Amino acid sequence: MPKITFMGAGSTVFAKNVLGDCIMTPSLSQSTIALYDIDAVRLEESAAMLESINRNNGSNARIEKYLGVENRKAALSGANYVVNAIQVGGYDPCTITDFEIPKKYGLKQTIADTLGVGGVFRALRTIPVMLDFARDMEEVCPDAWFLNYTNPMAMLTGAMLRLTGVKTVGLCHSVQVCASTLLRELGMAYDDSVQWKIAGINHQAWLLEITRNGVDLYPEIKRRALLYNQGKLDIGTIEERIASLTQGEELPGKWIERLREEYELYESKGIHGDMVRLELMRRFGYYITESSEHNAEYTPWFIKERYPELIDRFNVPLDEYPRRCIHQIEEWKERGHELTKNPLLSHKRSQEYGSYIMETMETGVPTRIGGNVLNNGLITNLPSNACVEVPCLVDRNGIQPTYVGDLPEQCAALNRTNINVQLLTIEAARTLKKDYIYQAVMLDPHAGAELSIDDIVAMCDELIEAHGDWLPRYH
């Protein structure tokens, strides 16, 4: 049976999804699961949670705990699969720093974990730690697959693929839910008769094709999307709306309450949470995988000091990620015991790709995923050294990306504006030269549209100083 090592096991909810999936999968249920973290409390909480799931599923898995850097090699030793879910620096202090210092320069952000100055500095904190993981893996588990879930996905996965010999794939849940989410929010049915194709870069991959029984769905999608963004789409009663979005799945009460709030917002003001993506589809012709709050800051058109009315017009949630962090921290204090101290805890296999990849490699039964891999000519009008998100076949031989060819030129052009930042950030991490940090942020679509070169350099210098020992020394 395989050994699965989870780096950043203190991410308890996410560990439940990926490792709970493994425990519930017959070919993986007898695995050794090695939990690694540098936070003793969170490590114990995750271990308690997984022990309950394991016990209620026959106690087949072996669960081990490894605390601190001094035990990292032991956690990795002999691993077949290494799942990465670390967050270097956490919400406090590093995420706070990523938001508050740019605000002083007039730069507003929503999520700041994938692109923009926040994404750049998150990558600069995280890449050195992941390279340490890679050095250990090359020594104690050289044949293991590294499954990266940490953002900024393209920067971190690209760094691992280009700077190490570790077999790496980046995984994100936005691909597998993209088509179904789009259709359901527009009041269109989604089932197994719908076929789709997605390719591009992480968080900005394109829904290139979507058909039902061979019929192109895009004309009707675009007709409804235009009405939806104008506040004119009939979305039915609240009961019909919830039924359409949930497809009969039982959701926590807080999620249903949020759906009710979103329904009332649309009925009263004609705005909703996906306006940026639908506007981008209107202008570029194709829908994008990741959410509107993300894509608002990947482009130069929605968060603009000169046009403050765009924030309300497109319902852009500034400072969204810090709000989520504060909410999650408070909710964990109130409800964390439901996961960590529930002896009857159960789990239902999720849509996360991790367990399906491992299952396929163990059984040889092929599957297909959307994976983040080195381009190497897969998408012919994007740089060969970029990290791209493409359909991949998985079997005992590993993860085999498929050839895509050219993206529509306007889609590739928008991707390249993000890739510029990604490649320069990797160069900064590789060389420890400040100039590459400045250049990465200068070429960021949002920062470059809002700030002068002098302000960008001053902002980066202030961020470098504020992060202190969370970063290596740059020159």
Secondary structure, 3 states (H helix, E strand, C coil): CCEEEEECCCCHHHHHHHHHHHHCCCCCCCCEEEEEECCHHHHHHHHHHHHHHHHCCCCCCEEEEEECHHHHHHHHCCCCEEEECCCCCHHHHHHHHHHHHHHHCCCCCCCCCCCHHHHHHHHHHHHHHHHHHHHHHHHHCCCCEEEECCCCHHHHHHHHHHHCCCEEEECCCHHHHHHHHHHHHCCCCCCCCEEEEEEEECCEEEEEEEEECCEECHHHHHHHHHHHHCCCCCCCCHHHHHHHHHCCCCCCHHHHHHHHHHHHHHHHHCCCCCHHHHHHHHHHCCEECCCHHHHCCCCCCCCCCCCCHHHHHCCCCCCHHHHHHHHHHHHHHHHCHHHHCCCCCCCCCCCCHHHHHHHHHHHCCCEEEEEEEECCCCECCCCCCCEEEEEEEEECCEEEECCCECCCHHHHHHHHHHHHHHHHHHHHHHHCCHHHHHHHHHCCHHHHHHCCHHHHHHHHHHHHHHHHHHCCCCC
